[in-house]
Amino acid sequence: MHFFNETEVQDYTINLVVFQAHEDVK
């Protein structure tokens, strides 16, 4: 099982926020 380190969590969170922002723009 893979455990996320802090950097991966931050990248994931940023990607999620960016994706959500793009979705809202449409």
C-alpha positions in Angstrom: 0.0 0.0 0.0 1.2 3.5 -0.9 1.3 6.2 1.7 1.3 9.7 0.6 4.1 12.0 1.8 3.4 15.7 2.4 4.6 16.8 -1.0 2.3 14.4 -2.8 -0.6 15.5 -0.7 0.1 19.1 -1.4 0.4 18.4 -5.2 -2.9 16.4 -5.1 -4.6 19.2 -3.2 -3.4 21.9 -5.6 -4.4 19.8 -8.6 -7.8 19.3 -7.1 -8.3 23.1 -6.5 -7.0 24.0 -9.9 -9.3 21.4 -11.5 -12.3 22.7 -9.5 -11.5 26.3 -10.5 -11.4 25.3 -14.2 -14.7 23.5 -13.9 -16.3 26.6 -12.3 -15.1 28.7 -15.2 -17.0 26.7 -17.8 
